Amino acid sequence: SMHSSEGHLGTAEFVESIDLQRLALENVKSALTLLDENKLNPSETLFIDDTKQHILAAEKLGIQTYWLDLSKENLLDLFE
């Protein structure tokens, strides 16, 4: 029936949102490990990435971020 397919779609969206949350959490854990291993101070660390999700994870930890918009620039442009 129409109703059961709507319920199915809702489940798929829910599962996807859980996966995204898990991914964000893993990004935060990875960033924490990186900071710790290299004795970096978050507020003195600049994180450059082209993935918005990675930027948001870094911002949660108080890291300075720069979102690289690859449609307009590349990494080398920043160091000229």
C-alpha positions in Angstrom: 0.0 0.0 0.0 1.0 3.7 -0.3 1.3 4.0 3.5 3.8 1.2 4.0 6.2 2.6 1.3 6.1 6.0 3.1 7.1 4.2 6.3 10.0 2.5 4.4 11.3 5.8 3.1 11.3 7.3 6.6 13.4 4.4 7.9 15.9 4.9 5.1 16.3 8.6 5.9 16.7 7.8 9.6 19.4 5.2 8.9 21.2 7.7 6.7 21.2 10.4 9.4 22.6 7.9 11.9 25.4 7.1 9.5 26.2 10.8 9.0 26.3 11.4 12.8 28.7 8.4 13.2 30.9 9.8 10.4 31.0 13.2 12.0 31.9 11.6 15.3 34.7 9.7 13.7 36.0 12.9 12.1 36.1 14.6 15.5 37.9 11.6 17.1 40.5 11.6 14.2 41.1 15.3 14.7 41.5 14.9 18.5 44.1 12.1 17.9 46.0 14.2 15.4 46.1 17.2 17.8 47.2 15.0 20.7 49.9 13.1 18.8 51.4 16.3 17.5 50.9 18.3 20.7 48.9 20.9 18.8 46.9 23.7 20.4 43.5 23.8 18.6 43.3 27.6 18.6 46.7 27.8 17.0 46.0 25.1 14.4 44.7 25.9 10.9 42.8 23.1 9.2 42.2 23.4 5.5 39.8 21.1 3.7 37.4 21.0 0.8 34.8 18.9 2.7 32.3 20.9 4.7 31.7 18.0 7.1 35.4 17.9 8.1 35.4 21.6 8.6 32.4 21.4 10.9 34.1 18.6 12.9 37.2 20.7 13.3 35.3 23.8 14.3 33.6 21.8 17.1 37.0 21.3 18.6 37.9 25.0 18.4 40.3 24.6 15.5 40.8 27.5 13.1 39.4 26.4 9.7 39.5 27.4 6.1 37.0 25.8 3.7 38.7 25.4 0.3 36.2 26.0 -2.5 37.7 23.9 -5.3 35.5 25.5 -7.9 37.3 28.8 -7.2 40.8 28.0 -5.9 43.2 25.3 -5.1 45.5 24.6 -2.2 48.6 26.1 -3.9 46.8 29.5 -4.4 46.7 29.9 -0.6 50.5 29.9 -0.4 51.3 32.4 -3.1 
